[in-house]
């Protein structure tokens, strides 16, 4: 059986249902596809009778003949070579006109992720002017005089085409794209204050993840309403991405979501490079809800770690949390595939299992016995999950979805439940059939 399955695992473009098929939207452009499939099928051993299966019960391992090993490796090598050729052909035909046309990008906010994205865009082309609109005069001076954001990345030099200003008018003047990196809870008041300087056709790429506490609005609703322009072009950027690793140019994959397919494609061209893969989606709701609620789940994961409840508990909690996010998101109109993709499961895995996450850090400290007020007062970054947790109960009631794990986090944030009591209550819930 290993001989039958191994080529499938080695090539991620094979589907699990049929080892002779591929899952790749542009595979029709691959040369000699029928030959590849026929070759693979010809090299696949017949399931019965099989000379590869041991006939002697004393044999403890499957043995491959040298000829069959060579055949298997040849099939995998051919598949990989065709994939590489297709990739090179696709890259050579990929449009670059968006990058060539872009003269200026404005970044709203001077936090860690906004800074990392400013540096990324500036590195795409030296001729692009990247203007960061920041409110902290010290950060502004640091960027302009020392080419670094001393508050978040004191050891990283920013490209010389990144500048900072506190003047909204000059920052937004002539911008081709806007990266919005202001925390969700402050976005409405911030945007209302700069609305007069925003061009009605300026595309807003939202980097902010969360839900507005009192209104339950997502950024796709906050931005056009705050700017009083329902037609303001909007794109959500999300996925498993720590700012520090972006600054270090480590391989990363993200998703841009917009109801305007052409606009999503343009932003994909603008941001994609050798170390950043950008996929496109039209499921804005799914991408935003997953990005918002994963922060709440990360707090729960941190609490489990802080209480030293073990790996079994962590796995069970994150699995349950993923289900709760999927239940709510689909009720709100999202696609299940979005929740299991990069912006859903991918982002959840990163935020819940890696200690660079500020939301998980809040949870770890809560689980260790610290008070929420003390934790937040000691942080220089916003943990969006703390505010978003307050919206969970309202959303669960509005869409009639049971969300025990995320609701427990919300009750801990409101000091209605201690972490120890939350564990006891969650473990005593009725045991039901998994669906």
Secondary structure, 3 states (H helix, E strand, C coil): CHHHHHHHHHCCCECCCCCCCECCCCHHHCCCHHHHHHHHHHHCCCCCCCCCCCCCCCCCCCCCCHHHHHHHHHHHHHHHHHHHHHHHHHHHHCCCHHHHHCCEEEEECCCHHHHHHHHHHHHHCCCCEEEEECCCHHHHHHHHHHCCECCCECCCCCCCCEEEECCHHHHHCCCCEEEECCCHHHHHHHHHHHHHHCCCCCEEEECCCCCCCCCCCCHHHHHHHHCCCCCCCEEEEECCCCHHHHHCCCCEEEEEECCCHHHHHHHHHHHCECCEEEEEECCHHHHHHHHHHHHHHHHHHHHHHHCCCCHHHHHHHHHHHHHHHHHHHHHCCCCHHHHCCHHHHHHHHHHHHCCCCHHHHHHHHHHCCCCHHHHHHCCCCCCHHHHHHHHHHHHHHHCCCCCHHHHHHHHHHCCCCCHHHHHHHHHCCCCCCCC
